[in-house]
Amino acid sequence: MTHVYFHCSNTKKVFVDRRGAVVEDIADARDHANRIVQSLTRESSLEDWRDWILHVSDDQGDELFVVPFTFVLGEPN
């Protein structure tokens, strides 16, 4: 088990995850990251999420991987 953080950013904003989550392994972290993206984009808002990226970091601040929101949402038509 490891503690990871899920920070979101685009070219204008950054949302820092100060709580993080405990995950079993990297696959669990990827699943959690996808759920975060889906949760944020399901909310009714005027935000265009296509240029956002979710950065997943360990408890030492090292980036483990990134998830572009378009990876979860798909490319616009």
C-alpha positions in Angstrom: 0.0 0.0 0.0 1.1 3.5 -0.8 -0.2 7.0 -0.4 -0.6 8.9 -3.6 -1.9 12.4 -4.6 -4.1 13.4 -7.5 -3.4 16.9 -8.7 -5.3 18.5 -11.6 -4.1 21.2 -13.9 -4.6 23.0 -17.2 -2.7 26.0 -18.6 -4.6 28.4 -16.3 -5.4 26.5 -13.0 -4.0 24.0 -10.6 -6.0 22.0 -8.1 -3.7 20.5 -5.5 -4.9 17.3 -3.7 -3.8 17.7 -0.1 -5.5 14.5 1.2 -4.5 11.9 -1.3 -5.5 8.3 -1.1 -4.1 5.0 -0.1 -3.9 2.6 -3.0 -2.8 -1.0 -3.3 -0.6 -0.7 -6.4 -0.2 1.3 -9.6 -3.2 -0.3 -11.2 -5.4 0.7 -8.3 -4.0 4.3 -8.6 -4.9 4.3 -12.3 -8.4 3.2 -11.5 -8.8 5.8 -8.8 -7.4 8.5 -11.3 -10.0 7.5 -13.9 -12.8 7.7 -11.3 -11.7 11.2 -10.3 -11.7 12.4 -14.0 -15.1 10.8 -14.5 -16.5 12.4 -11.3 -15.2 15.9 -12.2 -16.5 15.8 -15.7 -19.9 14.5 -14.8 -20.6 17.6 -12.6 -22.7 20.2 -14.3 -20.3 23.0 -15.1 -19.2 25.3 -17.9 -15.6 24.0 -17.6 -14.1 22.5 -20.8 -12.2 19.7 -19.3 -10.4 18.6 -22.5 -7.2 20.5 -21.7 -6.9 19.2 -18.1 -4.4 16.7 -16.9 -4.5 14.6 -13.7 -1.0 14.3 -12.2 -0.5 11.3 -9.8 2.4 11.7 -7.4 3.7 9.6 -4.5 4.1 10.9 -0.9 7.6 12.2 -1.8 6.3 14.4 -4.6 7.6 12.2 -7.4 5.2 12.0 -10.4 4.2 8.5 -11.1 2.1 9.1 -14.2 -0.4 11.5 -15.8 -3.9 11.0 -17.1 -5.0 13.5 -19.8 -8.7 14.0 -19.3 -9.1 13.4 -23.0 -7.8 9.8 -22.4 -10.9 9.2 -20.3 -13.4 11.5 -22.1 -12.3 10.7 -25.6 -11.4 13.2 -28.3 -14.1 15.8 -29.2 -16.0 15.0 -32.4 
